[in-house]
Amino acid sequence: MQDMASTARELIMLVVSTIVLVILGLIFFTIDVWIVDTAADLLNLAVNGDWVVVSAAILSAAAMIGSRHK
């Protein structure tokens, strides 16, 4: 019985941590979109929204890859 309680507790923690990480990823992606859009405005570049999203996705992926290596 104790094993089931432990397994249920670990499963709940897994779901909660997954939700938190997805929310944090969306927040950081939104910040990256804002950074790219602001930089394009500061440089007076006419950038399509699709390219802003692609650039933010590349920045997010680079940040994840860079955080993996120490």
Secondary structure, DSSP 8 states (H G I E B T S, - for coil): -HHHHHHHHHHHHHHHHHHHHHHHHHHHHHHHHHHHHHHHHHTT----HHHHHHHHHHHHHHHHHHHH--
